[in-house]
């Protein structure tokens, strides 16, 4: 049969439960600005009642557990938006750098310089003996070849910086998955005895948020609180073990490939996330621009030289002789294109005439007409058509990256706001909880005082 000490036990439980609630509210307030923190709440429920003949007698309250308020669905949505955002952001940033290199439209763009180069040959065809035009032609050609080499070098530098950034990114990813593996072990140990490792779980979720910006990850948690993380079907984290990534160069172009170190160097194809965007930029976008610049320069060199070798320069010497069979350009691509020393050192060697006769500018005219000759892609594109396609493709890629980044950032921010409304700490709410638990503690303490007074009365009656 219940006695007066039962009331004392009820008060004890009330003090314990409400003091725990006070501690949790204080913990929430202390972490209001902690990144990744999820607010916590004490789950209170009635203690198991005492069965009596005429029914049950309640035995007060008990603290069931400290619950972490978090939505796994919102976490999943956030991380899915995050990897798409990560790829789009790095692509936008790098492509805008590329755009400043290409500088289209601009006076010193390759497209404009090619037009000016052929225009000087057109002028020379009308006045083949004009030395001033010949000097201007060499100046235009010099600017053109220097621009080819300069843009190739600038794009190569961007590609090189991507290799360095990629290695740094892989190091950051490896550090994230190492920490996730460590937290797996800590969470499993802490919860193995029935407790809740809420703060450790917050830390792990924050790491997953960061990791999802680099990679399109998949993850699953078992009943022991251990998280398994994989990418493209290959496991990165399993229990307290993790498999680091390595970034390597391969083939003549120096393309990058990603491998899992512990899987006998098995290669992974990463398509999304910040790392996926970087690999795509390095291996595909930038490399194609370099290849296209080489193709453009190679065709310019070959076509101009093919015609130039057929012509004759101005007759010089005694007796007068005209240089013939000379190339206008040397080199084989955008990186090596130069004006032939024979031309650079003596403008009289520019072959404008076919037969060397005075006023004959057939060769110069034939070279000038190359601007309209379709020599690319099955002879469907001119030099400028080919270059315009390069520029248009770049512009389209920039627009797609900007639109995707904007939309995904908007989506991610919306999801983050939803997560904050679920998991974020409200100072007003926590202050209310502090007062609520304080009042409950005061009431429980009053029960103790009342029981004490009753006991004293009983003893005195004794």
Beta strands, then each sheet from edge to edge (+ up, - down):
strand 1: 40-46
strand 2: 50-52
strand 3: 55-57
strand 4: 61-68
strand 5: 217-221
strand 6: 227-231
strand 7: 234-238
strand 8: 241-242
strand 9: 245-250
strand 10: 255-260
strand 11: 266-268
strand 12: 329-330
strand 13: 338-339
sheet 1: 1+ 4-
sheet 2: 2+ 3-
sheet 3: 5+ 6- 7+ 8-
sheet 4: 9+ 10- 11+
sheet 5: 12+ 13-
end
